[in-house]
Amino acid sequence: MFKQRKNKTFKYKPRFSEENQTDVDLDDNFDSKDFTFKWQRQRGNNVRVKGALPVKTLILVLVLLLLCMYLLEKKYM
């Protein structure tokens, strides 16, 4: 008669799980070159999405818009 609601399912993979690590990652050797290599490799995987306009530009446009509105209102009133 009434449709029962199904439970939500998620396909979650932990970022740092045991099965995702390679032999290089499991080494206990923490020299600086190895750390920087791992850091740059991990950093390269992240994809950043830039916004359309920077925040400073948006604030400048907002201030100019408010200034124009004020001047037009003062001129025609």
C-alpha positions as CSV (number, residue, x, y, z in Angstrom):
1,M,0.0,0.0,0.0
2,F,2.7,2.5,1.1
3,K,6.2,2.4,-0.3
4,Q,8.7,1.8,2.4
5,R,11.7,4.1,2.4
6,K,15.0,2.4,1.7
7,N,18.1,3.0,3.8
8,K,20.8,5.2,2.3
9,T,23.9,3.5,1.1
10,F,27.3,5.2,0.6
11,K,30.4,4.1,-1.2
12,Y,33.0,5.4,1.3
13,K,36.6,4.6,1.0
14,P,38.9,5.8,3.8
15,R,41.7,8.0,2.6
16,F,44.4,6.4,4.7
17,S,43.3,2.8,5.0
18,E,45.7,-0.1,5.4
19,E,44.9,-1.6,2.0
20,N,45.6,1.7,0.1
21,Q,49.1,2.1,1.4
22,T,52.1,0.9,-0.7
23,D,55.3,-0.5,0.6
24,V,56.9,2.9,0.4
25,D,54.2,4.4,2.6
26,L,54.7,1.7,5.3
27,D,58.4,2.4,5.8
28,D,59.3,3.8,9.2
29,N,62.1,5.9,7.6
30,F,61.1,9.6,7.9
31,D,63.9,11.5,6.2
32,S,63.1,14.9,4.8
33,K,63.4,14.0,1.2
34,D,61.0,11.1,1.5
35,F,58.5,13.3,3.4
36,T,58.7,16.1,0.8
37,F,58.2,13.6,-2.0
38,K,55.1,12.1,-0.3
39,W,53.8,15.6,0.4
40,Q,54.2,16.8,-3.2
41,R,52.7,13.6,-4.6
42,Q,49.7,13.9,-2.3
43,R,49.4,17.6,-3.0
44,G,49.4,17.0,-6.8
45,N,46.3,14.7,-6.4
46,N,44.1,17.6,-5.1
47,V,42.2,19.5,-7.7
48,R,41.3,23.0,-6.8
49,V,38.3,24.6,-8.3
50,K,38.7,28.4,-8.5
51,G,35.8,30.7,-8.1
52,A,34.6,32.9,-10.9
53,L,35.9,36.1,-9.3
54,P,38.2,36.7,-6.4
55,V,36.7,38.1,-3.2
56,K,38.4,41.4,-3.5
57,T,36.9,42.0,-6.9
58,L,33.4,41.1,-5.7
59,I,33.8,43.6,-2.8
60,L,35.0,46.3,-5.2
61,V,32.0,45.7,-7.5
62,L,29.6,45.8,-4.6
63,V,31.1,49.1,-3.3
64,L,30.9,50.6,-6.8
65,L,27.3,49.4,-7.2
66,L,26.3,51.0,-3.9
67,L,28.0,54.2,-4.8
68,C,26.2,54.4,-8.2
69,M,22.9,53.7,-6.5
70,Y,23.5,56.5,-4.0
71,L,24.5,59.0,-6.7
72,L,21.5,58.1,-8.9
73,E,19.1,58.4,-6.1
74,K,20.5,61.8,-5.0
75,K,20.4,63.1,-8.6
76,Y,16.8,62.1,-9.3
77,M,15.2,62.9,-5.9
